[in-house]
Amino acid sequence: MNKKICVVYTHHKLGDLIWQLPYIKAISEHHSQKVDLILREKTQAKNILKDISHINLINYNNFRKGIFYWVDVFKLIKIYLKNQYTHIYILDKVNKPAIAAKLSRIKNIIGPGIGNQKKWLTVKNFLNTQDANLNYSEQSQKILRINSISINNIYPEININLERFRSGNPDLEIKGRKIAFGIDSFEDYKMWYEEDFVKLADKLYENKFFDYIYLICGKEKSYLADNIIKVSKKNFFINCSNKDLNGIIFALKNSSFLVGNNSGPINLGAALGVKSFGLIANDPVEELKYSKIQIITPDNYSNIRCRERIGMKKLTVDKVFNKIMEDLNQWKHQISYYHLQKIKISI
């Protein structure tokens, strides 16, 4: 019997989905075939993940609560039966996809099994109560490990065909060197202040790092971009708050590096292969330890969660600028050394 594999992930944040990409790939590699996904529509995964070779089909389910709970269960059942899945992998502790799989008589239902979910799984190996304290990446790593699935790369990677994102964004193709600032966040307490982004921009411009800066934020936080442009009074900012995700991806891929808050754009940029600096002062760095983001924290950083935005003031402009300078100089040295070694080999 041919296997048909589906991976379900119910969280709505783009950053959370990006952290799960290595484990989706590991499942695909374990079964030596492409996998289908069921995700929330808010992730816009059908667009973002379209060019990833080990993903076949993406379906959306909104995983609602209350009176819509069972409506979404039946939607899942319909998807499961239509595609005749033999294996359902659930990468979080939500019961709904496991219940739907059981009612669909799917023989292989694998998930973390935290709480009541274990009642609906078909495997004997699942996480224990203490594992609920692990972050989402660590939970997924353990789910796969205890089910004998190897993970060859823990870092999220998104391959895209950039030409798909060029259409409708001629204003982003301005000539010159570009960098990007990720200035918003779903949680306000994670946001660096606009005046600090302005001061950082001035220091980077004085050191000839860019000609233009893309300001990356959602439409609902467009006031942040407006404030930065107003305070700066410079004409090197490109306001991307009116751009959809296509425009954001196109801007990120045209940037030599990204500086941003702990939010979706910084995770997206790092997964797209853009050198990314994450500004962390009010939340634990452990959330990003399975990412290629270059984390910048204040001196005497306490590594605990603080839900007051004023805590971001502990991360000074000088600290951010110096860390960027240090990291980029080291990167340039490594590139130069790499090219020198290639020359020696060719000789």
Secondary structure, DSSP 8 states (H G I E B T S, - for coil): ----EEEE-----HHHHHHHHHHHHHHHHHHTS-EEEEE-GGG-HHHHTTT-TTEEEEEE-----GGGHHHHHHHHHHHHHHHT-SEEEE-S--SHHHHHHHHTT-SEEE----GGGGGG-S-S----GGGGGS-HHHHHHHHHHHTT---S--S------THHHHTT-GGG--SS-EEEEE---SSGGG---HHHHHHHHHHHHHTT--SEEEEE--GGGHHHHHHHHHHH--S-EEE-TT--HHHHHHHHHT-S-EEEESSHHHHHHHHTT--EEEE-SSS-GGGGTTS--EEE--TT---S----GGGGGGS-HHHHHHHHHHHHHHHHHHHHHHHHHHHHHH-
